[in-house]
């Protein structure tokens, strides 16, 4: 059977199974079982499937996933976020669209403490949306900044999705986590620039209002009390990885402990809060690991069927500039993001795409950052981005059409970031190049 037909049948069958409502993990299991049975010879294929599950999950590099999820759950449930937002509000001057800018600033800072985009979107929505609507902010400057900034949790460490992507693509977890720092901050700056520019051109969508001046001493005290400790938590994760003091798994453990200590320092630590955080962490981790269990088997099927080799030979033999191949891959990821979950997108595309990238001579870490940015966009891409439905839950009085329209300008900002990273790979590769070995 031709390699392209194998690839078409596998991906087509996967999409059809998901359209029936079958969970992603079960769809992968069924197709992997059939594929291994065919290409590895009946019973031997079934034994290989058991081995591949073991190979997929018993890797030390997956350990940061539950720890990063726990960090996010503790921060989300401890009630620290509103105090952090109040402090940021003191420091933002009378800029156009100041509440929208506060959403970007808060989303960026909260992203450094949680790897969950839905938790970040929910927190920002619950904290800021009522005040935005009371002050007459239009949907593009209320719903839009919250949706865009909530997605930064995937692009700024600690990001569980970055760890999952690194494991699927067999990339260095530490380098991927450090590589997404500058692109994530770049996205936040582009969001802020867009907000300021649009509010200057169209002031009615974010009406200005009087801001009560705050004494400098009060600002400094609030920053020391509520922002500085968060910086210590960030250092406990990113700083230790960057300086080569700890592995990503060890840094994730110190980050989780630091977050719990921080919640205790703010007198927000309770047995009920920790119980809820742990239960939710186990639920999310269990679902994620169920999907990842089929990662190794999928790669083995692609290799045994010749699909990987055929795809690489076909792509590298095209008489087009390599950058057009990259752009084509991005278009494929963007289209898939409209209909599929983020983990499923990476499971299907990363193994063959990274083989092509390596064959073309590109840095796989750089491509991993591009993929993660596309996955972040998928969170807010209509019609099925999970961020859109989280926002609907936070703001049930808004229609899905209103939410979708509000997200579009910030998807445009993401595309600008994507183009810049494609044109200037050093945006993603500069910081990892400075890491201590």
N, C-alpha and C positions, 0 to 999 in steps of 0.2 A: 504494500500500500504506500502511495506517495506520502512524503513527510507533511506536506501542506494539508492533505486530507485528514491525516491523523490529528493534527492540531485543530483543524476546523471541527471535526467530530467531537473532540474532547471539550473544547470551549463551548460549542453549540449545545452539547448535552448538558453541560454544567448550567448554562443560562436557562435552558428549558426546565431543569429540575428546580431551580430557584423560583421560576415563574409559577410553579405549582404550590409555592409556599414552603417548600422544604428548607430547613436550616442549612446554612452554608457548610457547616462541618459535615453533616450527613451526606450532602451532595458530593463533597470531595471524597468521603469514605467510599461511597458506592462506585464512583468512577475509578478511584485508585484500585479498588478490589478487582474490578473488571479488567483494567489495564494491566495490572501485575499478573493476573491469571492468564491473560493472552500472551504477554511478552516474556514471562518468566516460567512458563510451562506448568499450568495447573496448580497442583498442590505446592510446588516449590514457590510459586508466586504468592500464595497465601502465607507461607512461612516468611517470605521476604517482606510482606506487608507488616507483620508483627515486628520484624527487625527494624523496619523503616520508622515505625511509630516510636520505638525506643530511641532510635538515632535522632529523631526530630525533637524529642522532649527532654532527653537527659543531657542537656548541654548547659554548662555553667553560665553562659552568656544570657540565658533567659531569666536568671534570678532577679535582675532589676525590674522586670515587668510587675510582679505583685507588689514590690516595695514602692515603686513609683505610683502605682494605683492607690496604695495605702496612704501615701503622702497627700495625694489629692483629696481622698475621702476625708481625712482628718482635718485638712484645711477648710474644706467645703462645709463640714458639719460643726466646726469649732466656733464659728461666728467671728473669726479674726478678720475676714474680708471687709465687712462694713467699716471697721475702724481704720483699716488700711486705705479705703476709699475716701473717708473723711479727711485723712491726712493729705492725700494727694490733692483733694479739692482745695485745701488751704494754699497749696503752692501754685496752682494754676491761676494765672492772672486773668485779665478781662480780654481774653482772646476770642475771636469769632468761633461760635460753636463750642463753648467751653465744656459743656456736659458731654458732647460727642468726643472731645479730646480727652476728657476724664475717662470715658469708656476705653479709649485706646491705651491710655497710661495704666489704668487698672487692669485691663486685659493682658498687657505686657508683663506687669509685675506678678499678677496671679498665675500667668503661664509658667513662671519660674518655680512655682510651688505645686503645680498639678499638671499631670500629663493628659488630663481629660478635657476635651473641647466642650463636651456637653455640660460638664460641671461649671466651666468658666462662663459659658453662655448663660446658663441658668442664674449664676451668681450675679453677673452684670445686669441681666434683665430684671431680676428682683430688686436690685439695689438702685439702679439708675432710671429705669423706664418710667416709673410713676412720676418722678420729678420732671423728666423730659416732657412728658405729655402735659403735665400741669403748666409748664412754661411755654407751651405751644410749639414744640419742636415737631417738624414734619417727619413722616416715616423714614425718608432717606437719611435723616440726621439723628434718628432715635433707634429704630430697628437695625438699620444698616451698620453703624459702627459697632453695635453689640455683636451682631453676627460675625462681622469680619474679625474683631478683636478676640472673640471667643475661640476662633480657630487657631489663634497664635499658640495655644497650648500644645499643638502638634509640632510647631516649628521652633519652639524655645524649650530647652531642657529644663526639668526632666520630662522627656516625652516617651511615653510607653510605645507609641506607634513607631518612633525612631528605632527603639530597641528591637521591635518585631521586624521592621524592615531590614535591619542589620543582620538579624538571625536568618531570615529567609534568603537574603542575598549573600550570606556568608562574608559580611564586611566587619571591620573593626567597630565594635559598639562604642568604644571611647571616642574614636575619630569621628564617627557619625554624630554623636551628641555634641561634640565641640564644633563640628562643621556647620551645624544648623543655627548657631548663635547669631552670627552676623546676618545671614539671610532673614532670620526672624525679626531682628531689630530693624533691618531695612524695610521689611513689610510694614512694621509699625510706623516708621517715619513716612512712608508713602501714604498710609492711611491718614496720618495727621496732616500732611501737606494737602491732600485732596480735600479734607474737611475745611481747613482754613481757606483754601482757594475758593471752594464752592460757597462757603458762608459769606465771603467778601463779595462775591458776584451776585449772590441771591440771599440777602440777609433775612428774608421772611421765613426761610425754612428752619432757622435757629435764632429766634428773636433774642436780642441782648437783654440783660436784666442787671439790676444793681447787685453788686457783690459787697458784702460787709467786709471791710478791711480787717486783716488779722495781724496782730503784732508779731514781729520777727521772732522774738523769744518763744512765743507759743508755737510757731511753726517748727522751730528747731527742736523743742521738747517733744512735740508730737512725732516728728521724723525719727528722733532717737528712740522713742518708745515703741513705735509701730512699724517703721520702715527698716531701721538698722538691724533688728533681730531677724527680719526676713532675709536681709543680705547675708547674715551668718549662715542661714539655712542654704542659701544659694551656693555659698562658698563650700559648704559641707558636701555638696554634690559636684558642681562644676569645677571648683577650685582644686579639689583633691585629684580629680581626673586630669585636669590640665597640667598640674605640677608633677604628675606621675607618682603621687603619694599612694593613691588607691586605685584599684580596678573599678570599672563601672558597677560591679556587683557590691563591692565594699562601700563605694561612695553612695549607692542607693540605700544601703543599710544605715549609714551615718545620717543621710538625709531624712529617712523615716523616723529615726530616733530623735533627731533635732526637731522635727515637726511636732512630735508628741510632747517633747519638753517645752516647746513654744506654747502649745495649747495649755499645758499645765501652768506655765508662767502667767498666762492671761486668765487663769482660773476658769478655763473652759473644758478641762479634761474631766470626763465622767465615765463610769462604766457603761452607761447607755450609749453614749456617743461612740466609745471605742467598739462596743459590740456591733452597732450599726455599720461602722466603718469597716470592720473586719469581715462581716457577712457580705457586704457589697463588694469588697476586694476579692473575696473568694468566688463570688458569682461572676464578676467580670473576668478574672483570671481563668476560671474554669472554661468559660465560653471561648476565650482567646486561644487557650491551649488545645481545645478540641479542634479548632480550625488548623492550628499549626501542626497538629499530629500528622496531617497528610502532606506536609511540605516535602519531606525527603522522598516519599513514594512518587509524588508528582514529577520531581526532577528525574528520578530513575526511569519513569515511563517515557518522558521526553527524550532521554538519552538512548534508551533501548530501541525506541521506534525510529530513531534517526531524525526526529523532528528538530531537535536542537541543532544538530550538525547541518541539516538542510537549510534551516532558517538563517544560520550564520553565513553559510556559503552564498545563499541567495542575496542577503543584505550587503555583504562585503563586495559582491560582484556587481552591484549596481553602479552605473556610471553617473552618479550624482554626488554633490558635495555632502560629506558626512553630517554637516549641521542640518541638512534637510531630513535626514533619517531621524535625528534627534527630535526635530519638530514634529515629524509624523508620529513618533512614539508619544509625544506629549498630547497630540490631538486624540490618539487612541485612549490614553489615560483619562483625558477630559470627558470624552464621550462615555466611557465606562462609568465614570464618577456620577453621571446623571442617574444611573439605574442600579448600581451595585454598592455593597458595603466596602469600606476602605480595605479591610483585611483581605477580602476576596479579590479585590483588584490587584493587590500586591502578590498574592499567592499565584495568580494566573500569569501575570506579566513579568515579574522580576526575574525568575530563573532564565527564561529565554532572552529577555532584554539585556540583562547584565552580560550574558555571553556575547551578544552582539557588540555591546559597548566596549568590552575588553578587546574583541577582534578589531574594532575600529581604532583602538589606541587611546580611548578616552579614560579618564580617571573614574573608577566605579563609585568612589565616595561622592564626587561631584554629581554623578547621575543619581545617586541615592538621595541627595538633597533635592534635586529636581522632582524626583518621584514623590518625595514626602510633601513638597509644595503642592503638587497636583492632588495628592490625597487630602491635604488641607482644604483645597478648593472644593473637593467632592462633598465636604461637610455642609457647604452652603450652596451647592449647585442644584437648581430645580431640575426635576420635580421631587427627587427623593433624598436630598441631603438631610442627614440626621439633625444638623443644626437648625434647619428650618422648622422641624417638628418640635424641637426643644423650645424654640422661640414661640411657637404656637401654644405650647403648654404654659409658658410664662405669661403670654399676652393673648388669651383666648378671644378677646374682643376684636382682634385683627383677623382678617381673612388670609388664607394662604397666598392669594394673589398679591396682596399688599406686602406680605413678608418676602415673597419671591422677588418682587420689584425692588424692594429696599436692598436686597443682597447683591443685585447685579452690578452697581458701581464698584463695590468692594471686590467682586470677582474680577472686574477690570483692573483694579489696583494689583491684585495677585498676578494677573497676566503681565503687567509691567515689571513686577519683581522677577517673574520667571524669565522674561526676555533679557533683563539685566544680568541674571546669573548665567544664562546661556552665553551671552556676549562676553561676560567677564568672569570666567570660572574662579578667579582668585577670590571673589566674594565668599565663596564656600570653602576654598582650599587654603586661604591665608592663615587662619587661626589654627587649624590642625597641624600646619607646618611648623608652628612655634611650640607645639606640645613637648613637654619633657618626656624623654623615653624611659 
